[in-house]
Amino acid sequence: MTITNITNLDLAQTLDCGQAFRWKENDDGSFSGVAHGRLVKLSLDGATLTIDGADDSDYNDIWKSYFDLDRDYAGIRTKLAAIHPTMKQASEYAPGIRILNQEPWEALCSFVISQNNNIPRIKLIVERLCREFGEQIDGDWYTFPSAETIAALTPDELAPIKAGFRSRYIIDAARKTAGGEVDLESLRTADIETARNELMKITGVGVKVANCTLLYGLHRLDCFPLDVWMKRAMAVLFPELTPEDFGEYGGIAQQYIFHYSRMHPELFKD
């Protein structure tokens, strides 16, 4: 299927900026991946987005929301740019970034895996998790395994994905999610501190992983995840500001800053 009049979307900037880990870039610049149990190939030609493997109902039910296409990102960038000159530079550097609307359990599990890890290795662990415990869709593509599936495993059974110390965190997250102790869907509307505290009931989930889950899995756009890299970026680029200064779109600001900082390491030379 094809959608026209797409604005403020760059597939590489959005799919390979550290918010999702199941997309692979093809030689022609398109991306293939699985989201919400669907295997699709995405290509963007100017303002025309082609989603191979989807039909009109999939677009309305999944992809429009997944790419947050109803939101005015140009207007949001204007608001963020007014906060600080460097914020203006960061948002203009990658104007095609959008915050993906991922499945909450997949986001939670992926960011548990992300702890003390880098993006290429996170992708490999997630890929092994899906291959070992997901359902095959086509060829080497698999669904993301459900929380119920992972909850039934032991750390030894999870060993093939090579997640190391994170294995017991993954299983605890799955058991608390599948068992209802942590109700992910309820966190869409809970006040933000309550939502963070609920997620932090899970072994190994701290403030950063909780904020990533809320931002990327529950679309809480005011969440501003802070890891070591982002703390350094804030100290160097915005020493007079706090994450709260970016307001209701702090999560979008964070993604602009994160990507801008990754692509400009010279800003952080001692």
Disulfide bonds with the S-S distance in Angstrom:
none
